Amino acid sequence: MKSHYKLFHHPLAFWLGCSAIIGGVLAHVPMFICAADMGYHMVGMAMDATMLTGMAIIPLGLLLAWYGLMPRIHQLKQNNHGGNIHFHVADNMPLNRLHWQLVLALLVAVAVDVMKPATLGFVMPGMTQEYEITKKTAGTLALIALTGTTVGSIIWGRLADIMGRRAAILLSALMFIGTAICGAMPSFEWNLAMCFLMGASAGGLLPITFTLMAEMIPAAHRGWLLVALGGLGTSAGYLLASGAAALLEPLFSWRILWMLGLPTGLMVIFLNRYIPESPRFLANAGLKREARAVLAQFNGQVTQDGSDELAEEEMKPDAVGFRQLITGPYGKITLGLIGAGCSWGLVNFGFLLWLPTNLRSMGMSAEAANSLLAHAGLLALPGIATVIWLYYRWSSIKTLVLFIGLTAASLGLFFALGILKMNSPLAITIATALLLISASGVIAMLIPYAAEIYPVHLRGTGAGLVAASSKFGGILGAACGVLGVFNDLAVSASFIALPLIVFALLLLKNGIDTRGRRLEDIHVAVAQKSGKYVEA
């Protein structure tokens, strides 16, 4: 990647940090190999000096890598003069080879991000057996991981707005690599701690990739590629997790699935040359010379002052950070997106999780219930293609609202089935397929829409907050399951459906169509629609 923009501000520090993290993970391998004769059971083994040293140098490596990536913005601003940058020329460019390289690199990042939490289901049986814990105790691992992803999405999203999209992606991947040592932990308690950190790193990668892609792809192709990235990346992540479990777990036990964080995370680091910093972030930080270098590399010409286009950086916010997300022109949009995200988490980690149990209580056999859900899941596969087409050809906000409404409608069908005590396989299959299609469509659009709707100085924060809401909904779903909320099909369906309708109406009234529009124009349109726009 040849340009005047530096990939690393302190290359030696970054690569030394990478080496320290990799060395720290590899320091755990000897004890793992020593446990081969015992079926790789490491429970009760004492950590040797090599393992403890490895654990100590991983955080030091992260600090070094952080220093290597973090730009000294106040220094770079010196002699960094020039007029405001307008991105309308770059937004009108066709997709080229560099754009596709970026898309493929970010697709790998999303797949790696999804793979780790998807692995949870495959490690639980072996972990339960080795640590001799109950399934309920093992279930706390999933809760800890969800909590980590919730916290990580918020923190990393904010960091992406402070230190840059590229830097946040690479640091998240390095932290992801460091948590591979989870596979060598001799006690369940250590696994819980590492799992929280794993969730924190994985939770941050997803919203930042959408943020960077939204700011790099030309406006005409941005929306459908964002949704496709989410759909294909999620599918690839689940396939990688299931494939690794099928091929490697019988040979190396459940622990190898955690240790795969090393090679998969390294894939993101090796692809770093195809992941530039966002020129919009650079311009907003005052680094206009660096922004022009990236734009020129992607064959995007730039115009300076004298153009009649409005640069996003000219919009002067009254409030910054989380306050601006929940007040002013973005307040109601943020509420609608967070509400929809929480509701999706309740559906995915609560309602669907307890659905087989509820179907059996209605008189359906366990085999019939599982088979029905599997067949209904196959019917949901075309849903992503439909979402991509509607998002690109019809309207982004109307498509999102449509699928939120369909989710509420499918829950309404379950409400009717529960009230009427019907266990018709055909009716339940239709309701389940509709719920899976609509819910998968909602999650495929939520973060991409957030990455488009928020201004450059809040884009990472907003996308991270919306991503966190879906994970927080999962935490609520797990808690509601323990409290027995999902024991009654009709009650649980109405519990989620009614708020969903409110959030759908909120987004329909306050959201705007982002399809084919420049990010700067979207920012202005939101402010004008709210009646709170004041020219700089």
DRENKOLVEX-853845 format. One record per residue (C-alpha): residue in three letters; x, y, z. Coordinates in Angstrom, 2 decimals. Layout:
BEGIN
SITE:r:xx:yy:zz
SITE:ALA:X:Y:Z
...
//
This chain:
BEGIN
SITE:r:xx:yy:zz
SITE:MET:0.00:0.00:0.00
SITE:LYS:1.87:3.00:-1.30
SITE:SER:0.78:6.35:0.02
SITE:HIS:2.01:9.20:2.15
SITE:TYR:-0.25:8.02:4.98
SITE:LYS:1.63:6.00:7.59
SITE:LEU:0.24:2.55:8.33
SITE:PHE:1.94:2.67:11.73
SITE:HIS:3.10:5.79:13.53
SITE:HIS:5.71:3.76:15.46
SITE:PRO:6.21:0.52:13.46
SITE:LEU:8.87:-0.96:15.74
SITE:ALA:6.66:-0.56:18.82
SITE:PHE:3.67:-2.12:17.04
SITE:TRP:5.52:-5.20:15.78
SITE:LEU:7.32:-5.67:19.09
SITE:GLY:3.91:-5.58:20.77
SITE:CYS:2.56:-8.16:18.30
SITE:SER:5.56:-10.41:18.96
SITE:ALA:5.07:-10.14:22.72
SITE:ILE:1.40:-11.08:22.47
SITE:ILE:2.11:-14.03:20.16
SITE:GLY:4.96:-15.15:22.44
SITE:GLY:2.69:-14.90:25.47
SITE:VAL:0.10:-17.16:23.85
SITE:LEU:2.73:-19.65:22.63
SITE:ALA:4.09:-19.85:26.18
SITE:HIS:0.91:-21.71:27.12
SITE:VAL:1.32:-24.37:24.42
SITE:PRO:3.94:-26.62:26.16
SITE:MET:1.61:-27.43:29.08
SITE:PHE:-1.22:-28.01:26.62
SITE:ILE:0.94:-30.52:24.73
SITE:CYS:2.01:-32.19:27.99
SITE:ALA:-1.66:-32.91:28.69
SITE:ALA:-2.07:-34.90:25.44
SITE:ASP:-1.78:-38.26:27.23
SITE:MET:-4.67:-37.21:29.48
SITE:GLY:-6.97:-36.26:26.61
SITE:TYR:-5.81:-32.64:26.98
SITE:HIS:-7.49:-32.40:30.37
SITE:MET:-5.65:-29.65:32.24
SITE:VAL:-8.00:-29.21:35.18
SITE:GLY:-6.10:-28.90:38.46
SITE:MET:-2.69:-28.48:36.82
SITE:ALA:-0.48:-25.84:38.41
SITE:MET:0.63:-23.00:36.12
SITE:ASP:4.36:-23.15:35.52
SITE:ALA:6.72:-20.18:35.25
SITE:THR:6.50:-20.15:31.45
SITE:MET:2.71:-19.79:31.51
SITE:LEU:2.80:-17.07:34.16
SITE:THR:5.44:-15.16:32.21
SITE:GLY:3.33:-15.48:29.07
SITE:MET:0.29:-14.08:30.87
SITE:ALA:2.37:-11.12:32.08
SITE:ILE:3.83:-10.12:28.71
SITE:ILE:0.49:-10.14:26.83
SITE:PRO:-0.77:-6.87:28.42
SITE:LEU:2.68:-5.34:27.91
SITE:GLY:2.45:-6.28:24.25
SITE:LEU:-0.95:-4.63:23.99
SITE:LEU:0.44:-1.40:25.45
SITE:LEU:3.34:-1.43:22.96
SITE:ALA:1.01:-2.05:20.04
SITE:TRP:-1.28:0.73:21.28
SITE:TYR:1.64:3.13:21.27
SITE:GLY:2.63:1.99:17.79
SITE:LEU:-0.84:2.68:16.40
SITE:MET:-1.88:5.78:18.30
SITE:PRO:-1.32:8.92:16.21
SITE:ARG:0.13:11.98:17.88
SITE:ILE:-2.66:14.11:16.45
SITE:HIS:-1.52:17.37:18.04
SITE:GLN:1.93:16.88:16.46
SITE:LEU:0.61:15.81:13.06
SITE:LYS:-1.62:18.91:12.88
SITE:GLN:1.48:21.07:12.70
SITE:ASN:2.17:22.07:9.08
SITE:ASN:-0.99:20.18:8.11
SITE:HIS:-2.74:23.04:6.37
SITE:GLY:-5.35:23.22:3.62
SITE:GLY:-8.98:23.91:3.09
SITE:ASN:-11.89:21.72:4.13
SITE:ILE:-12.17:18.42:2.26
SITE:HIS:-15.38:17.58:0.40
SITE:PHE:-16.02:13.93:-0.30
SITE:HIS:-18.61:14.16:-3.09
SITE:VAL:-16.11:13.22:-5.83
SITE:ALA:-14.97:10.08:-3.99
SITE:ASP:-18.61:9.17:-3.31
SITE:ASN:-19.32:9.20:-7.05
SITE:MET:-16.44:6.86:-7.91
SITE:PRO:-17.14:3.28:-9.06
SITE:LEU:-15.93:0.37:-6.96
SITE:ASN:-12.33:-0.50:-7.76
SITE:ARG:-9.79:-3.16:-6.78
SITE:LEU:-8.83:-1.41:-3.53
SITE:HIS:-12.46:-1.17:-2.44
SITE:TRP:-12.92:-4.91:-2.99
SITE:GLN:-9.70:-5.69:-1.13
SITE:LEU:-11.02:-3.68:1.81
SITE:VAL:-14.38:-5.48:1.67
SITE:LEU:-12.68:-8.90:1.71
SITE:ALA:-10.37:-7.90:4.56
SITE:LEU:-13.30:-6.66:6.65
SITE:LEU:-15.30:-9.79:5.74
SITE:VAL:-12.52:-11.85:7.32
SITE:ALA:-12.61:-9.60:10.39
SITE:VAL:-16.37:-10.03:10.81
SITE:ALA:-16.16:-13.81:10.33
SITE:VAL:-13.38:-14.04:12.94
SITE:ASP:-15.42:-11.84:15.28
SITE:VAL:-18.54:-14.01:14.95
SITE:MET:-16.61:-17.28:15.17
SITE:LYS:-15.46:-16.82:18.77
SITE:PRO:-18.87:-16.39:20.49
SITE:ALA:-20.35:-19.01:18.13
SITE:THR:-17.78:-21.44:19.56
SITE:LEU:-19.38:-21.18:23.01
SITE:GLY:-22.00:-23.81:22.24
SITE:PHE:-19.35:-26.30:21.10
SITE:VAL:-17.05:-25.93:24.13
SITE:MET:-19.78:-26.19:26.76
SITE:PRO:-20.19:-30.03:26.80
SITE:GLY:-16.45:-30.74:27.06
SITE:MET:-15.92:-27.97:29.59
SITE:THR:-18.81:-29.21:31.74
SITE:GLN:-17.35:-32.71:31.75
SITE:GLU:-13.73:-31.74:32.43
SITE:TYR:-14.44:-29.23:35.20
SITE:GLU:-17.22:-31.44:36.62
SITE:ILE:-19.67:-28.56:36.87
SITE:THR:-23.41:-28.43:36.33
SITE:LYS:-24.92:-27.15:33.10
SITE:LYS:-26.33:-24.19:35.04
SITE:THR:-22.84:-23.26:36.27
SITE:ALA:-21.45:-23.67:32.76
SITE:GLY:-24.20:-21.37:31.52
SITE:THR:-22.59:-18.51:33.42
SITE:LEU:-19.83:-18.63:30.81
SITE:ALA:-22.27:-17.53:28.10
SITE:LEU:-23.60:-14.78:30.38
SITE:ILE:-20.07:-13.53:31.11
SITE:ALA:-19.22:-13.57:27.39
SITE:LEU:-22.36:-11.58:26.52
SITE:THR:-21.51:-9.07:29.23
SITE:GLY:-18.03:-8.75:27.77
SITE:THR:-19.34:-8.13:24.25
SITE:THR:-21.74:-5.49:25.58
SITE:VAL:-18.98:-3.62:27.38
SITE:GLY:-16.56:-4.10:24.49
SITE:SER:-18.94:-2.74:21.86
SITE:ILE:-19.35:0.50:23.80
SITE:ILE:-15.69:0.98:24.73
SITE:TRP:-14.19:0.09:21.34
SITE:GLY:-16.81:2.12:19.49
SITE:ARG:-15.80:5.18:21.49
SITE:LEU:-12.09:4.43:20.98
SITE:ALA:-12.68:4.27:17.23
SITE:ASP:-13.90:7.88:17.36
SITE:ILE:-10.90:8.97:19.44
SITE:MET:-7.92:7.10:17.99
SITE:GLY:-9.18:5.97:14.59
SITE:ARG:-11.04:3.08:12.97
SITE:ARG:-7.99:1.20:11.72
SITE:ALA:-6.16:1.42:15.05
SITE:ALA:-9.22:0.18:16.96
SITE:ILE:-9.71:-2.78:14.60
SITE:LEU:-6.09:-3.92:14.91
SITE:LEU:-5.97:-3.47:18.70
SITE:SER:-9.22:-5.40:19.06
SITE:ALA:-7.74:-8.22:16.94
SITE:LEU:-4.58:-8.27:19.08
SITE:MET:-6.63:-8.50:22.26
SITE:PHE:-8.58:-11.27:20.54
SITE:ILE:-5.30:-13.13:19.97
SITE:GLY:-4.26:-12.67:23.60
SITE:THR:-7.44:-14.31:24.89
SITE:ALA:-6.53:-17.53:23.04
SITE:ILE:-4.83:-18.54:26.31
SITE:CYS:-8.34:-19.32:27.55
SITE:GLY:-7.77:-22.76:26.00
SITE:ALA:-4.97:-23.52:28.49
SITE:MET:-6.64:-22.34:31.69
SITE:PRO:-6.61:-25.07:34.36
SITE:SER:-9.66:-23.80:36.28
SITE:PHE:-13.18:-22.74:35.38
SITE:GLU:-12.74:-19.41:37.19
SITE:TRP:-9.79:-18.49:34.95
SITE:ASN:-11.96:-19.38:31.94
SITE:LEU:-14.63:-16.98:33.14
SITE:ALA:-12.13:-14.12:33.39
SITE:MET:-10.61:-14.86:29.97
SITE:CYS:-14.06:-15.28:28.43
SITE:PHE:-15.05:-11.80:29.57
SITE:LEU:-11.93:-10.36:27.94
SITE:MET:-12.59:-12.42:24.81
SITE:GLY:-16.10:-11.01:24.64
SITE:ALA:-14.79:-7.49:25.17
SITE:SER:-12.40:-7.83:22.21
SITE:ALA:-14.89:-9.58:19.93
SITE:GLY:-17.66:-7.14:20.79
SITE:GLY:-15.60:-4.23:19.57
SITE:LEU:-14.52:-5.61:16.22
SITE:LEU:-17.96:-5.80:14.61
SITE:PRO:-19.22:-2.19:14.93
SITE:ILE:-15.82:-0.73:13.98
SITE:THR:-15.64:-2.72:10.75
SITE:PHE:-19.05:-1.38:9.72
SITE:THR:-17.98:2.14:10.66
SITE:LEU:-14.84:1.99:8.53
SITE:MET:-16.61:0.42:5.57
SITE:ALA:-19.40:3.00:5.66
SITE:GLU:-16.80:5.77:5.39
SITE:MET:-14.76:4.13:2.61
SITE:ILE:-17.33:2.73:0.14
SITE:PRO:-18.92:5.06:-2.48
SITE:ALA:-22.47:6.11:-1.60
SITE:ALA:-24.20:4.15:-4.39
SITE:HIS:-22.85:0.82:-3.12
SITE:ARG:-22.47:1.50:0.59
SITE:GLY:-25.83:0.26:1.91
SITE:TRP:-26.10:-3.13:0.21
SITE:LEU:-22.44:-3.93:0.83
SITE:LEU:-22.81:-3.16:4.54
SITE:VAL:-25.79:-5.50:4.86
SITE:ALA:-24.07:-8.16:2.75
SITE:LEU:-20.95:-7.87:4.93
SITE:GLY:-23.02:-8.56:8.04
SITE:GLY:-24.98:-11.45:6.53
SITE:LEU:-22.08:-13.22:4.83
SITE:GLY:-19.65:-12.56:7.69
SITE:THR:-22.07:-13.99:10.25
SITE:SER:-22.72:-17.10:8.14
SITE:ALA:-18.98:-17.61:7.58
SITE:GLY:-18.28:-17.23:11.29
SITE:TYR:-20.81:-19.90:12.26
SITE:LEU:-19.50:-22.23:9.53
SITE:LEU:-15.92:-21.76:10.75
SITE:ALA:-16.96:-22.49:14.34
SITE:SER:-18.93:-25.63:13.46
SITE:GLY:-16.26:-26.86:11.03
SITE:ALA:-13.47:-26.40:13.56
SITE:ALA:-15.51:-28.22:16.20
SITE:ALA:-16.16:-31.14:13.85
SITE:LEU:-12.55:-31.46:12.65
SITE:LEU:-10.40:-30.48:15.62
SITE:GLU:-12.35:-31.06:18.83
SITE:PRO:-12.25:-34.90:18.57
SITE:LEU:-8.44:-34.70:18.24
SITE:PHE:-7.50:-31.95:20.69
SITE:SER:-10.54:-31.56:22.98
SITE:TRP:-12.69:-28.45:23.40
SITE:ARG:-9.64:-26.39:24.38
SITE:ILE:-8.36:-26.15:20.80
SITE:LEU:-11.43:-24.11:19.84
SITE:TRP:-10.34:-21.33:22.20
SITE:MET:-6.72:-21.52:21.05
SITE:LEU:-7.79:-20.89:17.46
SITE:GLY:-7.97:-17.24:18.49
SITE:LEU:-4.24:-17.06:17.68
SITE:PRO:-4.30:-18.02:13.97
SITE:THR:-7.66:-16.41:13.24
SITE:GLY:-6.72:-13.14:14.92
SITE:LEU:-3.40:-13.13:13.05
SITE:MET:-5.36:-13.24:9.79
SITE:VAL:-6.72:-9.78:10.58
SITE:ILE:-3.24:-8.48:11.46
SITE:PHE:-1.73:-9.87:8.24
SITE:LEU:-4.47:-8.15:6.23
SITE:ASN:-3.72:-4.78:7.83
SITE:ARG:-2.14:-3.41:4.63
SITE:TYR:-5.56:-3.61:2.98
SITE:ILE:-7.23:-1.73:5.86
SITE:PRO:-6.58:2.02:5.59
SITE:GLU:-7.57:4.67:8.07
SITE:SER:-10.83:6.41:7.26
SITE:PRO:-10.18:9.70:5.42
SITE:ARG:-13.30:11.12:7.06
SITE:PHE:-11.87:10.40:10.50
SITE:LEU:-8.55:11.93:9.46
SITE:ALA:-10.19:15.06:8.05
SITE:ASN:-12.36:15.45:11.15
SITE:ALA:-9.22:15.19:13.32
SITE:GLY:-7.59:17.97:11.29
SITE:LEU:-5.19:15.63:9.45
SITE:LYS:-6.22:16.78:5.99
SITE:ARG:-2.94:15.94:4.28
SITE:GLU:-3.24:12.30:5.44
SITE:ALA:-6.91:12.22:4.41
SITE:ARG:-6.02:13.35:0.90
SITE:ALA:-3.33:10.65:0.67
SITE:VAL:-5.85:7.89:1.42
SITE:LEU:-8.45:9.36:-0.97
SITE:ALA:-5.89:9.67:-3.75
SITE:GLN:-4.88:6.07:-3.24
SITE:PHE:-8.48:4.92:-3.67
SITE:ASN:-8.69:7.01:-6.89
SITE:GLY:-10.94:9.50:-5.17
SITE:GLN:-10.14:13.08:-6.04
SITE:VAL:-10.94:15.74:-3.48
SITE:THR:-12.10:19.31:-3.68
SITE:GLN:-11.18:22.04:-1.26
SITE:ASP:-12.83:25.30:-0.29
SITE:GLY:-14.76:26.92:-3.11
SITE:SER:-17.06:23.94:-3.66
SITE:ASP:-20.73:24.39:-2.92
SITE:GLU:-20.81:21.01:-1.16
SITE:LEU:-21.09:21.07:2.63
SITE:ALA:-18.30:19.26:4.44
SITE:GLU:-19.34:17.23:7.44
SITE:GLU:-16.55:18.68:9.53
SITE:GLU:-18.17:22.12:9.16
SITE:MET:-21.08:21.01:11.32
SITE:LYS:-20.33:22.16:14.83
SITE:PRO:-22.06:20.00:17.47
SITE:ASP:-23.51:21.46:20.63
SITE:ALA:-22.67:18.30:22.54
SITE:VAL:-20.23:15.48:22.03
SITE:GLY:-19.97:11.80:22.92
SITE:PHE:-22.86:9.83:24.35
SITE:ARG:-24.78:12.99:25.21
SITE:GLN:-25.24:13.94:21.57
SITE:LEU:-26.43:10.40:20.77
SITE:ILE:-29.34:10.60:23.19
SITE:THR:-30.23:14.27:22.76
SITE:GLY:-30.80:16.60:19.85
SITE:PRO:-31.59:15.29:16.37
SITE:TYR:-30.28:11.78:17.06
SITE:GLY:-32.03:11.14:20.36
SITE:LYS:-35.20:9.44:19.09
SITE:ILE:-33.34:7.54:16.36
SITE:THR:-30.90:6.21:18.96
SITE:LEU:-33.78:5.19:21.23
SITE:GLY:-35.47:3.33:18.38
SITE:LEU:-32.28:1.52:17.34
SITE:ILE:-31.33:0.57:20.91
SITE:GLY:-34.87:-0.62:21.60
SITE:ALA:-34.90:-2.76:18.46
SITE:GLY:-31.46:-4.15:19.38
SITE:CYS:-32.55:-5.09:22.91
SITE:SER:-35.72:-6.69:21.54
SITE:TRP:-33.69:-8.73:19.05
SITE:GLY:-31.51:-9.98:21.91
SITE:LEU:-34.63:-11.00:23.84
SITE:VAL:-35.91:-12.90:20.78
SITE:ASN:-32.63:-14.63:19.93
SITE:PHE:-31.31:-15.43:23.42
SITE:GLY:-34.64:-15.74:25.19
SITE:PHE:-37.74:-16.53:23.18
SITE:LEU:-36.09:-18.84:20.60
SITE:LEU:-33.95:-20.48:23.29
SITE:TRP:-37.03:-21.47:25.26
SITE:LEU:-39.26:-22.21:22.25
SITE:PRO:-38.50:-25.98:22.11
SITE:THR:-39.43:-26.28:25.80
SITE:ASN:-42.70:-24.39:25.24
SITE:LEU:-43.56:-26.52:22.21
SITE:ARG:-43.05:-29.68:24.24
SITE:SER:-45.32:-28.30:26.96
SITE:MET:-47.98:-27.87:24.25
SITE:GLY:-47.82:-31.59:23.50
SITE:MET:-45.17:-31.77:20.77
SITE:SER:-42.41:-34.38:21.11
SITE:ALA:-38.80:-33.27:21.55
SITE:GLU:-37.77:-34.86:18.22
SITE:ALA:-40.62:-33.14:16.37
SITE:ALA:-39.83:-29.77:17.96
SITE:ASN:-36.12:-29.94:17.06
SITE:SER:-36.86:-31.09:13.51
SITE:LEU:-39.40:-28.31:13.06
SITE:LEU:-36.95:-25.65:14.18
SITE:ALA:-34.25:-27.02:11.88
SITE:HIS:-36.55:-26.93:8.84
SITE:ALA:-37.81:-23.46:9.74
SITE:GLY:-34.21:-22.29:10.02
SITE:LEU:-33.52:-23.35:6.43
SITE:LEU:-36.43:-21.19:5.29
SITE:ALA:-34.76:-18.18:6.90
SITE:LEU:-31.67:-18.37:4.67
SITE:PRO:-33.20:-16.39:1.74
SITE:GLY:-34.10:-13.63:4.18
SITE:ILE:-30.66:-11.96:3.98
SITE:ALA:-30.83:-11.79:0.17
SITE:THR:-34.25:-10.14:0.45
SITE:VAL:-32.93:-7.63:2.97
SITE:ILE:-29.99:-6.72:0.73
SITE:TRP:-32.26:-6.19:-2.28
SITE:LEU:-34.83:-4.08:-0.39
SITE:TYR:-32.16:-2.05:1.42
SITE:TYR:-30.54:-1.22:-1.93
SITE:ARG:-33.58:-0.85:-4.18
SITE:TRP:-36.38:0.39:-1.92
SITE:SER:-35.45:2.22:1.31
SITE:SER:-33.04:1.56:4.16
SITE:ILE:-35.26:2.90:6.95
SITE:LYS:-38.48:1.43:5.55
SITE:THR:-36.83:-1.97:5.13
SITE:LEU:-35.59:-1.87:8.73
SITE:VAL:-39.02:-0.83:10.01
SITE:LEU:-40.68:-3.51:7.84
SITE:PHE:-38.59:-6.30:9.34
SITE:ILE:-39.07:-4.99:12.88
SITE:GLY:-42.81:-5.02:12.17
SITE:LEU:-42.61:-8.56:10.75
SITE:THR:-40.81:-9.67:13.92
SITE:ALA:-43.64:-8.24:16.01
SITE:ALA:-46.23:-9.87:13.71
SITE:SER:-44.58:-13.30:13.99
SITE:LEU:-44.55:-12.94:17.78
SITE:GLY:-48.23:-12.05:17.47
SITE:LEU:-48.79:-15.40:15.74
SITE:PHE:-47.12:-17.17:18.65
SITE:PHE:-49.33:-15.18:21.02
SITE:ALA:-52.38:-16.50:19.19
SITE:LEU:-51.02:-20.07:19.18
SITE:GLY:-50.36:-19.86:22.91
SITE:ILE:-53.79:-18.46:23.72
SITE:LEU:-55.55:-21.04:21.57
SITE:LYS:-53.26:-23.88:22.75
SITE:MET:-52.65:-24.90:19.15
SITE:ASN:-49.76:-27.26:18.36
SITE:SER:-50.32:-27.51:14.62
SITE:PRO:-46.91:-28.25:13.02
SITE:LEU:-47.81:-26.21:9.94
SITE:ALA:-48.85:-23.13:11.94
SITE:ILE:-45.81:-23.35:14.22
SITE:THR:-43.47:-23.82:11.24
SITE:ILE:-44.88:-20.72:9.53
SITE:ALA:-44.61:-18.65:12.71
SITE:THR:-41.08:-19.87:13.46
SITE:ALA:-39.84:-19.33:9.88
SITE:LEU:-41.32:-15.83:9.83
SITE:LEU:-39.66:-15.02:13.17
SITE:LEU:-36.26:-16.31:12.05
SITE:ILE:-36.43:-14.47:8.71
SITE:SER:-37.56:-11.19:10.25
SITE:ALA:-35.19:-11.33:13.24
SITE:SER:-32.17:-12.16:11.06
SITE:GLY:-33.13:-9.24:8.81
SITE:VAL:-33.30:-6.85:11.75
SITE:ILE:-29.84:-7.71:13.08
SITE:ALA:-28.39:-7.59:9.55
SITE:MET:-29.51:-3.95:9.22
SITE:LEU:-29.21:-2.46:12.71
SITE:ILE:-25.46:-1.83:12.86
SITE:PRO:-25.11:-0.91:9.14
SITE:TYR:-27.88:1.68:9.52
SITE:ALA:-26.21:3.06:12.65
SITE:ALA:-22.91:3.28:10.77
SITE:GLU:-24.63:5.40:8.12
SITE:ILE:-26.89:7.62:10.20
SITE:TYR:-24.45:9.10:12.74
SITE:PRO:-21.92:11.89:11.98
SITE:VAL:-18.22:11.12:11.64
SITE:HIS:-17.24:12.12:15.20
SITE:LEU:-19.93:9.82:16.65
SITE:ARG:-20.11:7.02:14.09
SITE:GLY:-18.02:4.50:15.99
SITE:THR:-19.67:5.38:19.30
SITE:GLY:-23.17:5.10:17.82
SITE:ALA:-22.50:1.82:16.01
SITE:GLY:-20.90:0.40:19.18
SITE:LEU:-23.85:1.45:21.35
SITE:VAL:-26.38:-0.15:18.97
SITE:ALA:-24.27:-3.33:18.77
SITE:ALA:-24.09:-3.40:22.57
SITE:SER:-27.88:-3.13:22.82
SITE:SER:-28.37:-6.46:21.02
SITE:LYS:-25.94:-8.15:23.42
SITE:PHE:-27.59:-6.47:26.40
SITE:GLY:-30.90:-7.84:25.14
SITE:GLY:-29.30:-11.27:25.32
SITE:ILE:-28.39:-10.68:28.95
SITE:LEU:-31.97:-9.62:29.63
SITE:GLY:-33.17:-12.73:27.79
SITE:ALA:-31.06:-14.98:29.98
SITE:ALA:-32.28:-13.21:33.13
SITE:CYS:-35.92:-13.39:32.02
SITE:GLY:-35.49:-17.10:31.32
SITE:VAL:-34.29:-17.68:34.88
SITE:LEU:-37.26:-15.66:36.20
SITE:GLY:-39.68:-17.82:34.18
SITE:VAL:-40.89:-15.09:31.82
SITE:PHE:-40.53:-17.42:28.81
SITE:ASN:-42.39:-20.32:30.41
SITE:ASP:-45.65:-19.07:28.86
SITE:LEU:-45.64:-18.72:25.06
SITE:ALA:-48.38:-16.09:24.86
SITE:VAL:-47.03:-13.92:27.69
SITE:SER:-43.44:-13.96:26.42
SITE:ALA:-44.50:-13.20:22.84
SITE:SER:-46.57:-10.17:23.82
SITE:PHE:-43.81:-9.06:26.26
SITE:ILE:-41.48:-8.50:23.27
SITE:ALA:-43.95:-7.69:20.47
SITE:LEU:-45.62:-4.64:22.03
SITE:PRO:-42.39:-2.64:22.62
SITE:LEU:-41.20:-3.63:19.14
SITE:ILE:-44.21:-1.89:17.59
SITE:VAL:-43.39:1.28:19.53
SITE:PHE:-39.74:1.22:18.39
SITE:ALA:-40.78:0.60:14.79
SITE:LEU:-43.09:3.64:14.83
SITE:LEU:-40.37:5.74:16.48
SITE:LEU:-37.90:4.88:13.71
SITE:LEU:-40.48:5.36:10.96
SITE:LYS:-41.25:8.86:12.20
SITE:ASN:-37.71:10.05:12.96
SITE:GLY:-35.42:7.97:10.75
SITE:ILE:-34.42:8.94:7.22
SITE:ASP:-33.59:6.97:4.10
SITE:THR:-29.82:6.62:3.72
SITE:ARG:-29.94:4.75:0.40
SITE:GLY:-27.42:6.18:-2.09
SITE:ARG:-26.90:9.38:-0.08
SITE:ARG:-23.57:10.83:0.95
SITE:LEU:-22.79:10.51:4.64
SITE:GLU:-22.47:14.29:4.89
SITE:ASP:-25.90:14.76:3.29
SITE:ILE:-27.40:12.23:5.72
SITE:HIS:-26.03:14.21:8.66
SITE:VAL:-27.56:17.43:7.35
SITE:ALA:-30.90:15.73:6.55
SITE:VAL:-31.23:14.35:10.10
SITE:ALA:-30.57:17.78:11.58
SITE:GLN:-33.02:19.48:9.22
SITE:LYS:-35.76:16.92:9.87
SITE:SER:-35.48:17.48:13.60
SITE:GLY:-35.69:21.25:13.12
SITE:LYS:-32.48:21.72:15.13
SITE:TYR:-30.09:22.44:12.29
SITE:VAL:-28.08:25.59:12.53
SITE:GLU:-25.56:26.42:9.83
SITE:ALA:-22.00:26.80:10.96
//
